[in-house]
Amino acid sequence: MKLRLTIMNFLEFAVWGAYLTCMGNYLGRAGMGAEISWFYAIQGIVSIFMPTLMGIVGDRYIQPQRLLGICHLIAGALMVTLFYLGMSEAMPDKPLFIAIYTLSVAFYMPTLALSNTAAFTILKDNGMDTVRDFPPIRVFGTVGFILTMWFVNCAVYDENGFSMSLNASDYKFQYTHFQFLVSGILGILLFLYCLTLPQCRLEKKESKSWSETLGLNAFRLFGNRQMAMFFIFSALLGMSLQVTNSFATPFLTSFKVDYPDSFCANNATMLVSISQVAEALCILLIPFFLKKFGIKVVMMIAMFAWVLRFGFFGIGSPDFPGVLIFVLSCLVYGVAFDFFNVSGGLFVDKQCNNSVKASAQGLFMMMTNGIGSTVGTLIAGEIVNSHCSWTSDGFLVGDWTTCWLIFAGFSLVVLIFFTLLFQPERR
């Protein structure tokens, strides 16, 4: 059973890894480079309401593992549609492309929660401990994300057919519409796999008001100064979450103009994947740091890591030893992401009553991955578009150093105000 759930988690995140970090390269070549920030902001917008709505359906009407498969079937089919649009036209119809992408993401984002729900239910039904048995299963989701990133980084389809290469090629999947085909195929495969999973019986739940069902009662937590400050700073720090997902690969790829044979510039997706490797490893550090220093210091470490994440991108270069600074940027991402997202979730769990714990977690995700991430990505897009521009051959070039230092400066300001204003109760 653990192996079956491991495969489910592997595919769940492999679907996302096929395009999340490299989509910007394709959009620039397809004439949609100015809209990169909107493509990533859409993920935050749909995350505000779609997971909640699908959660209600999964609780009351359709078994979670079945609903997980249905969502992946729809999202995967739409991803394959994006592939066909890219194949038929060098410059796809922009409004149609964005509309199909939005629908696909709207059905994918709820699966992040649905996969957890299905895994927890199946583990409990088979007499296993979720706290002990789920983390080793979940880590293979990150492995799936990384391996798919490596695949689209190396896979090439040109006049000679399919091949794998680390050398320079404009036909790598990370630059073309084939990344959507990989995601779509994996999504449809996961739909078929979900049909084989054990049933998660629907349980009759006590009736709740719509405000409780939608998690609106969690907003009462803003009446507590400590929690209000925590959620506000969560939104501010959440503004950094999607910035490097949106622009890291176009930034690194732009060095091909001056360094056409650079390994860094030709394998940007693989270089960025170091961030996900660091993310998987840094989770192991959280219990020690929380116990030793407490939530405030851990969150401060995360904020300073975001300063380094952006700052290292601003001062690095694709040649040796400058490329090592890019590697450092990817390594500190693990601390920046985990010490904020994971530790923040644990803080919410400890501070809230059982009656609002689930809603409070939803509010935390809405403030970070929803509102914060959406606003931050759109502002970042305006900054990048004002300092950089797309060349005719699909490279986003310009004053990248200023862009990254602006992002680093913002994170530093958030860190300073957080240090001064957030005073958690000592327990």
SVG drawing of the C-alpha trace seen along z (x, -y; Angstrom):
<svg xmlns="http://www.w3.org/2000/svg" viewBox="-27 -50 63 52">
<polyline fill="none" stroke="black" stroke-width="0.4" points="0.0,0.0 2.9,-2.4 4.4,-1.7 1.1,-2.4 0.7,-5.7 4.4,-6.5 3.6,-6.1 0.6,-8.3 2.7,-11.1 5.5,-10.7 3.0,-11.2 1.1,-14.0 4.2,-16.3 5.8,-15.0 2.8,-16.5 3.7,-19.9 7.4,-19.7 7.1,-19.3 6.3,-22.9 6.3,-25.0 9.9,-26.2 10.5,-26.2 7.1,-27.5 8.5,-31.1 11.0,-30.0 8.3,-28.7 6.0,-31.7 8.7,-34.1 9.3,-32.3 5.5,-32.0 5.0,-35.8 3.5,-35.7 6.6,-36.8 4.9,-39.9 2.2,-37.7 4.6,-35.4 3.6,-36.9 -0.1,-36.4 0.4,-32.7 1.9,-32.2 -0.5,-34.5 -3.4,-32.4 -2.2,-29.6 -2.5,-31.8 -5.9,-33.1 -7.5,-29.7 -5.9,-28.6 -8.0,-31.0 -11.3,-29.2 -10.9,-25.9 -9.3,-23.7 -12.1,-24.7 -14.8,-23.9 -13.3,-20.6 -12.7,-19.8 -16.5,-20.1 -17.2,-17.8 -14.6,-15.3 -16.1,-15.4 -19.7,-15.0 -20.3,-13.6 -17.3,-11.9 -14.6,-9.7 -11.3,-11.7 -9.3,-9.2 -11.9,-9.3 -12.2,-13.1 -8.3,-13.2 -8.4,-11.1 -11.2,-13.1 -9.4,-16.4 -6.2,-15.1 -8.0,-13.7 -9.5,-17.2 -6.3,-19.1 -4.2,-16.6 -6.5,-16.7 -6.3,-20.5 -2.5,-20.3 -2.5,-18.1 -4.7,-20.7 -2.1,-23.4 0.5,-21.1 -1.6,-20.9 -2.1,-24.7 1.6,-25.1 2.2,-22.5 -0.3,-24.0 0.9,-27.6 4.2,-29.2 2.3,-32.0 -0.8,-30.4 -4.0,-32.5 -3.2,-34.3 -6.7,-34.5 -7.6,-30.9 -4.2,-29.7 -4.6,-31.6 -8.2,-30.4 -7.3,-26.7 -4.3,-27.0 -6.4,-28.7 -8.9,-25.8 -6.1,-23.2 -4.5,-24.9 -7.9,-25.3 -8.4,-21.6 -4.8,-20.8 -4.3,-23.0 -7.1,-21.2 -5.3,-17.9 -2.4,-19.0 -4.9,-18.8 -6.9,-15.9 -3.8,-13.7 -3.1,-14.3 -6.7,-13.5 -6.7,-10.3 -3.3,-9.2 -4.3,-10.0 -7.6,-8.1 -6.0,-5.0 -3.2,-4.9 -5.7,-5.1 -8.0,-2.5 -5.0,-0.2 -4.0,-0.7 -1.0,-2.9 0.2,-6.1 0.1,-9.2 2.7,-11.1 5.2,-8.2 4.3,-6.7 3.3,-9.7 6.6,-11.8 8.6,-9.1 5.8,-8.7 5.5,-12.5 9.2,-13.0 8.8,-11.0 6.5,-13.7 9.5,-16.0 11.6,-13.3 9.0,-13.1 9.0,-16.9 12.9,-16.9 13.1,-14.0 10.5,-15.5 12.4,-18.8 15.6,-16.8 13.7,-15.1 12.3,-18.2 15.7,-19.8 17.4,-17.1 14.7,-15.8 15.0,-17.0 12.7,-16.5 13.9,-17.8 14.3,-16.7 16.3,-13.7 13.6,-12.5 13.7,-12.2 16.9,-12.2 18.4,-13.2 21.2,-15.8 22.8,-18.3 24.2,-20.3 22.8,-23.4 19.6,-22.9 16.6,-25.1 14.4,-22.0 14.7,-20.9 11.4,-20.4 12.2,-23.2 11.9,-25.7 8.9,-24.2 5.3,-23.1 6.4,-19.5 6.6,-20.3 2.8,-20.5 2.5,-17.2 4.7,-15.6 2.5,-17.1 -0.7,-16.0 0.4,-12.4 1.4,-12.1 -1.9,-13.6 -3.9,-11.1 -1.7,-8.3 -2.4,-9.3 -6.2,-9.3 -5.9,-5.7 -3.8,-4.9 -6.3,-6.5 -8.9,-4.0 -6.9,-1.2 -6.6,-2.8 -8.7,-1.5 -11.9,-3.3 -12.0,-6.1 -15.5,-5.8 -17.5,-9.0 -18.4,-9.6 -21.6,-11.3 -20.5,-14.6 -22.3,-16.9 -24.1,-19.8 -22.2,-23.1 -23.1,-26.6 -21.7,-27.7 -19.3,-30.1 -17.9,-27.2 -17.8,-24.9 -15.9,-27.5 -13.5,-28.2 -14.7,-31.8 -14.9,-31.4 -11.0,-31.4 -11.0,-35.1 -12.0,-35.6 -8.3,-34.9 -7.5,-38.4 -9.0,-39.6 -5.9,-38.3 -3.0,-40.7 -0.4,-38.0 -2.2,-35.9 -3.2,-39.0 0.5,-40.0 1.5,-36.5 -1.0,-36.3 -0.2,-39.7 3.6,-38.9 2.7,-35.5 1.1,-37.4 4.1,-39.7 6.6,-36.9 4.3,-34.9 4.9,-37.6 8.3,-36.0 7.1,-32.5 6.5,-32.4 9.1,-35.0 11.9,-32.6 9.5,-30.0 8.4,-32.6 11.7,-34.2 14.6,-32.0 14.8,-29.9 14.3,-32.9 17.0,-34.7 19.5,-31.9 18.7,-31.1 19.3,-34.7 23.0,-34.2 23.0,-32.1 23.3,-35.5 26.8,-36.1 27.7,-32.5 26.2,-30.2 28.1,-27.2 27.5,-27.7 26.2,-24.6 24.3,-26.9 22.5,-28.8 21.7,-25.6 20.5,-23.6 18.7,-26.2 15.9,-23.8 18.4,-21.3 20.3,-24.0 17.0,-25.3 16.1,-21.8 18.9,-22.1 16.3,-24.3 13.9,-21.3 16.7,-19.0 17.5,-21.5 13.8,-21.8 13.6,-18.1 16.6,-18.0 15.9,-21.2 12.6,-19.7 14.8,-17.5 16.2,-20.6 12.9,-22.2 12.2,-20.2 15.7,-21.1 15.5,-24.8 11.9,-25.2 12.8,-23.5 16.0,-25.4 15.1,-28.9 11.3,-29.2 9.0,-30.3 10.1,-33.9 13.8,-33.1 12.9,-30.4 10.7,-32.8 13.5,-35.4 15.9,-32.8 13.5,-32.1 13.2,-35.8 16.9,-36.3 17.2,-33.2 14.9,-35.0 17.2,-38.0 20.1,-35.7 18.1,-33.8 17.4,-36.9 20.8,-38.6 22.8,-35.7 20.9,-35.7 21.8,-39.4 25.5,-39.0 26.2,-35.6 27.4,-34.9 27.3,-31.8 31.1,-31.4 33.2,-29.8 33.3,-30.7 30.3,-33.0 28.1,-30.0 28.7,-28.8 26.8,-31.8 23.8,-30.6 24.2,-27.2 24.2,-28.9 21.0,-30.7 19.4,-27.4 20.6,-25.8 19.3,-28.6 15.9,-28.2 15.4,-25.1 15.7,-27.1 13.6,-30.0 10.7,-27.8 10.6,-25.2 11.4,-27.4 8.5,-29.6 5.8,-27.3 6.3,-24.2 7.1,-26.0 4.3,-28.5 1.8,-25.6 3.1,-24.1 2.8,-27.4 -0.9,-27.8 -1.6,-24.2 -0.2,-24.9 -1.8,-28.3 -5.4,-27.5 -8.3,-25.6 -9.3,-22.3 -12.6,-23.9 -10.8,-26.2 -7.5,-24.3 -8.4,-23.2 -9.9,-26.6 -6.8,-28.3 -4.5,-26.2 -6.7,-27.1 -6.4,-30.8 -2.6,-30.5 -2.4,-28.9 -4.8,-31.6 -2.6,-34.4 0.6,-32.9 0.0,-30.9 -3.2,-32.8 -3.2,-36.5 0.5,-37.0 1.8,-34.9 -0.6,-36.5 0.2,-40.1 3.9,-39.4 4.1,-37.7 2.2,-40.5 4.4,-43.2 7.5,-41.2 6.3,-40.9 6.0,-44.7 9.5,-45.2 11.0,-42.6 9.1,-44.0 10.3,-47.5 14.0,-46.5 14.1,-43.7 12.7,-42.9 12.4,-39.8 14.7,-39.5 13.5,-38.2 15.0,-34.8 13.3,-34.4 15.7,-35.6 14.7,-37.9 17.6,-40.3 18.2,-43.5 19.1,-44.8 18.5,-41.6 20.8,-42.7 18.6,-45.6 15.5,-43.3 17.0,-40.8 18.3,-43.4 14.9,-45.0 13.4,-41.7 16.1,-41.2 15.6,-44.7 11.8,-44.0 12.6,-40.8 15.0,-42.7 12.4,-45.3 9.9,-42.6 12.5,-41.0 13.2,-44.2 9.5,-45.0 8.8,-41.4 11.6,-41.5 10.3,-44.7 6.5,-44.0 6.0,-40.2 6.1,-39.2 4.8,-35.6 3.7,-34.5 6.3,-32.4 5.2,-28.9"/>
</svg>
